Amino acid sequence: MSEVDTRFEPEYRTTLLDEVRSWLPAFLSPAAAEQHDPAGDVRELLGLVESDLRRVVAVHLCLSAPVQAFLAALAEGLRRPITSSERPPVVSQAIRGPIDWGATTRTRAVAGGNRTLFVARPAQRVFDVPENRALAWLIRTLDGYLRRAAGSVVGDDEEATRWDAQLRSQRGRLALSRRHPWLRQVPPERPTAATLRRLRSARSGFYATKIPDAILALMRWAEHSSEEDLTELLCQRWFRPSHDWRLFEVVVALRLARAFAAASPVKRRARLLHETGSAPYARYTLADGDEVRLYYQGWPPSVTQSRHAEARARHQLRAGPPRPDLYIARHGSVSDAAVLELKATRSASYLGAGLSQLLGYLAERPGAWTAPPSGWLVAPASPAFAAADPAGSELWIVNADDVGAAAVERFAPPAA
């Protein structure tokens, strides 16, 4: 992994986020995919299992402005619920409510002319209306997302601590709703378009704005996320300042994809596949029919020889294999490969550690390499290293701004 205890300058970080916002939606779009599944694509690109992405979505949803506004207004809104009135007939000698004289006459006739009987129709408040069913559904559904989100914000930075405190506070607010007996009697029901229209026309601001806004946010983020939605979610919640290494990894991965997309004149096959580890996150067919494959956080299945795996098996050691940040391979008439270690740092010591990691990868998979340089260390431009021609060396440090062009020059050079 390329995580270090350094952070980017705010200006540089904003530049990287803008790059993700501009390119990731295009990369996830249906036109760029053989199988369109934005959520599955994002999971693969970021090395996320599905439960990880669900937690990210849950955190974003619960911290979104519509949900925060709904929960802030919940206590007051529950004290003034929307109701309708029913007037069921009540037969009694005491008059409680407006008298239904027609029903009274019929009742007295049946009772032998008993003139002491009256049929009254007192008004009764009815809470089981579509608006309250939608409210009950929203509370129940948000409770599930809050359970998933609370306690799942990882990190010891100030922002993570603040998020976790907000989520726990929200769970407490939601728990207070169970104190209202009328709400327990209302069955939850997923709101329809007609219910949302009823909510929007309500006189209560809580029902007219807070509830439908939160419902639409839930449906958008948790059920029907688009490419743009997921990109914004990742930019706001996943790429936190303490995780600049993760943002840097994704930016470099997308730069490679963008560079090869421009150099693939015959057919572009860019797809974030759903298998994990050994599947490429993008593939490109070149003019001569060869294919370039890009891998993230995993080795391709064709690279079978692993000294690390042999030692683990020999000693029955239960440990995972070392995984490169990125791996580029060309298949076809020309076979070539390179392993990339990414370092989101301008620290010389961390860059030196990255070179050591690359030497370990090269030694561990000796049969994978055909031409130097086989190990690329990718880092932001800085005075910590000087640009240099690899000149047949196994290791090379390349500026992150130049990695896309360098990869295309190496793996997909234009025909002479």
Buried (B, 14 or more C-beta within 10 A) or exposed (E): BBBBEEBBEEEBBEEBBEBBBEBBBBBBBEEBBEEBBBBBBBBBBBBBEEEBBBBBBBBBBBBBEBBBBBBEBBEEBBEEBBBEEEEEEBEEEEEEBEEBEEBBEEBBEEEEEEEEBBBBBBEEEEBBBBBBBBBBBBBEBBBEBBBBBBEBBEBEBEEBEEBBEBBEEBBEBBEEBEEBEBBEEBEBBEBEEEBBEBBEEBEBEBBBBBBBBBBEBBBBBBEEBEBBBBBBBBBBBBBBBBBBBBBBBBBBBBBBBBBBBBBBEEEBBBBBBEEEBEBBBBBBBBEEEBBBBBBBBBBBEEBEEBEBBEEBEEEEEEEEEBBBBBBBBBBEEBEBBBBBBBBBBBBEEBBEBBBEBBEBBBEBBEEBBEEBBBBBBBBBEEEBBEEEEBEEEEBBBBBBEBBBBBBBEBBBEEEE
